[in-house]
């Protein structure tokens, strides 16, 4: 039941959107991934803007004199600090979970986009049969299997770009780009925290999460690595376009607290 709802509302529309873009975009699957990612980012932009505004309100409140006075007055009494901080939230009309709701709403879309790419990368007979079950009747069956080549990559296989013979080993360029862009995106979208424990967690996230994404990019099909790079670059561009990015902070290894 849940699988049917997921397929009908999320997965099938995304798979067929990806195939349609592929059909009319020169049968180039790499370009189809980039264009679909851009469309999803455009559709979810209101949620992203709402999330950012909520995070800005939180950051402003946590840096206020009243917030710091509460921490000083009740130092060492965490339950009392939390109680007073919740009163301040209510008084100022700030929802402490306001930045989480837009992210939770975007999460099924992100998972659906991920699954649609993995489904469309089908090469084996059973995978192709599974893909055909997600296709709408007006999508030509002759489209599959897709042309998985993009530049010098086979998007259906893990990336292993072989360097000149003098090196003799593969250089995973997409994986390197995933790590670099994930680092920038994480630092850019995670505001500084007035709380020392929160600041430490943010710093750990900005350092460790990029390598986790890099591991996924290295281990799985290169099409997923291309998706990671595309969505990271678009997120960076979107936040930069809003004109509120502290580039000195983003490019530094230390996070301001």
C-alpha positions in Angstrom: 0.0 0.0 0.0 2.7 2.5 1.0 4.9 1.4 -1.9 2.0 2.1 -4.3 1.4 5.6 -2.8 5.1 6.3 -3.0 5.4 5.2 -6.6 2.3 7.0 -7.8 3.0 10.3 -6.0 6.8 10.6 -6.1 8.8 8.0 -7.9 6.8 7.5 -11.1 6.4 11.2 -11.9 10.1 11.7 -11.4 11.2 8.7 -13.5 9.0 9.8 -16.3 10.1 13.4 -16.1 13.7 12.3 -16.3 12.9 10.1 -19.3 11.0 12.9 -21.1 13.9 15.3 -20.5 16.3 12.7 -21.8 14.1 12.1 -24.9 14.1 15.8 -25.9 17.6 16.7 -24.7 19.6 14.8 -27.4 19.4 11.5 -25.5 22.0 12.8 -23.1 21.4 11.3 -19.6 23.9 13.5 -17.9 22.2 16.7 -19.1 18.8 15.1 -18.1 20.0 14.7 -14.5 21.3 18.3 -14.3 18.1 19.7 -15.8 15.7 17.7 -13.6 17.8 18.6 -10.5 17.5 22.3 -11.5 13.7 22.0 -12.0 13.3 20.3 -8.5 15.4 23.1 -7.0 13.2 25.7 -8.6 10.0 24.0 -7.4 11.3 23.7 -3.8 12.7 27.2 -3.7 9.9 28.6 -1.6 10.6 25.9 1.0 14.3 26.7 0.9 13.6 30.4 1.4 11.3 29.7 4.3 13.9 27.5 5.9 16.6 30.2 5.6 14.4 32.9 7.1 13.6 30.7 10.1 17.3 30.0 10.6 18.1 33.7 10.4 15.5 34.5 13.1 17.0 31.7 15.3 20.5 33.0 14.8 19.4 36.6 15.5 17.6 35.6 18.7 20.5 33.4 20.0 22.9 36.3 19.6 20.6 38.7 21.4 21.3 40.2 24.9 18.3 38.5 26.4 19.4 35.1 25.2 22.9 35.6 26.7 21.4 37.0 29.9 19.4 33.8 30.4 22.5 31.7 30.0 24.4 33.8 32.5 21.6 34.0 35.1 20.9 30.3 35.1 24.3 29.0 34.4 24.6 25.3 35.3 20.8 24.8 35.4 20.1 23.4 32.0 16.4 22.7 32.6 15.8 26.2 33.7 17.8 27.6 30.8 15.7 25.6 28.4 12.5 26.7 30.1 13.4 30.4 29.9 14.5 30.0 26.3 11.2 28.4 25.3 9.4 31.4 26.9 11.6 33.7 24.8 10.7 31.7 21.7 7.0 32.1 22.3 7.3 35.8 23.2 9.2 36.6 20.0 7.0 34.3 17.8 10.0 32.1 16.8 9.3 28.5 16.1 12.4 26.4 17.1 11.4 23.8 14.6 10.5 26.2 11.8 13.7 25.5 9.9 13.1 21.7 10.1 9.6 21.5 8.6 10.6 22.8 5.1 13.6 20.4 5.2 11.3 17.5 6.1 9.0 18.4 3.3 11.9 18.4 0.8 13.3 15.1 2.0 10.8 12.8 0.1 11.5 14.8 -3.0 15.2 14.3 -2.6 14.8 10.6 -2.0 12.5 10.3 -5.0 15.0 12.1 -7.3 17.7 9.8 -6.0 15.6 6.7 -6.7 14.5 7.9 -10.1 18.1 8.3 -11.2 19.1 4.8 -9.9 16.0 3.3 -11.7 16.8 5.0 -15.0 20.4 3.7 -14.9 19.1 0.2 -15.4 21.3 -2.0 -17.6 20.6 -5.6 -16.5 17.4 -7.4 -17.8 15.7 -7.5 -14.4 16.5 -3.8 -13.8 15.1 -2.9 -17.2 11.9 -4.9 -16.5 11.5 -3.0 -13.1 12.1 0.4 -14.9 9.4 -0.5 -17.5 6.8 -0.9 -14.7 7.4 2.7 -13.7 7.0 4.1 -17.2 3.9 5.9 -18.4 2.3 4.5 -21.6 3.2 7.6 -23.7 7.0 7.1 -23.0 8.5 5.2 -25.9 9.8 1.8 -24.8 12.6 2.2 -27.4 14.2 4.8 -25.1 15.6 2.1 -22.8 18.2 1.1 -22.1 19.4 4.7 -21.9 22.7 6.0 -23.3 24.6 6.3 -20.0 27.6 8.0 -21.5 28.3 11.6 -20.4 31.5 13.2 -21.4 34.1 10.5 -20.6 32.0 8.8 -17.9 29.7 5.8 -17.9 27.1 7.0 -15.5 25.8 3.5 -14.7 29.2 2.5 -13.2 31.3 3.8 -10.3 33.7 6.5 -11.6 37.2 5.2 -12.2 39.0 7.8 -14.5 42.4 6.4 -15.4 45.2 8.9 -15.3 48.1 8.9 -17.7 50.1 5.7 -17.6 52.9 7.4 -15.6 50.5 7.5 -12.6 48.8 4.1 -13.2 45.8 4.7 -11.0 42.3 6.1 -11.2 41.4 9.6 -10.2 37.7 9.9 -9.2 37.2 13.5 -10.3 33.5 13.5 -9.6 34.1 12.2 -6.1 36.6 15.1 -5.4 34.0 17.6 -6.7 31.3 16.0 -4.5 33.5 16.4 -1.4 34.5 20.0 -2.2 31.0 21.2 -3.1 29.4 19.4 -0.2 31.9 21.1 2.2 31.0 24.6 0.8 27.3 23.8 0.7 27.2 22.6 4.3 29.2 25.6 5.7 27.0 28.0 3.7 23.7 26.6 4.7 24.5 26.0 8.4 24.5 29.3 10.4 26.8 29.8 13.3 25.4 28.8 16.7 25.6 30.8 19.9 25.7 27.6 21.8 29.2 26.1 22.1 27.9 22.5 21.8 25.8 23.5 18.8 28.9 25.2 17.2 31.0 22.1 17.8 28.3 19.9 16.2 28.1 22.2 13.2 31.8 22.1 12.7 31.9 18.3 12.8 29.0 18.2 10.3 30.8 20.5 7.9 33.9 18.4 8.1 32.6 14.8 8.1 29.4 14.9 6.0 31.3 15.9 2.8 33.5 12.8 3.2 30.4 10.6 3.7 28.8 11.9 0.5 32.2 11.4 -1.2 32.2 7.7 -0.1 28.7 7.3 -1.6 29.8 9.0 -4.8 32.9 6.8 -5.1 31.1 3.5 -4.3 27.9 3.9 -6.4 27.1 4.8 -10.0 28.7 7.9 -11.4 25.2 9.2 -12.2 24.6 9.7 -8.5 27.9 11.5 -8.1 26.8 13.9 -11.0 23.5 14.4 -9.1 25.4 15.3 -5.9 27.6 17.8 -7.7 24.6 19.4 -9.6 22.5 19.8 -6.5 25.4 21.1 -4.4 26.4 23.7 -7.0 22.8 24.8 -7.4 22.3 25.2 -3.7 25.5 27.2 -3.4 24.4 29.4 -6.3 21.0 29.9 -4.8 22.3 31.0 -1.4 24.9 33.2 -3.0 22.3 34.9 -5.1 20.5 35.9 -1.9 23.5 38.0 -1.0 23.8 36.9 2.6 26.8 34.6 2.4 29.8 35.3 4.6 32.5 34.0 2.2 35.3 34.6 4.7 33.5 32.2 7.2 32.5 29.7 4.5 36.1 29.4 3.2 37.7 29.1 6.6 38.1 25.9 8.5 37.1 27.5 11.7 33.4 28.2 12.4 32.5 31.4 14.1 30.5 30.8 17.3 
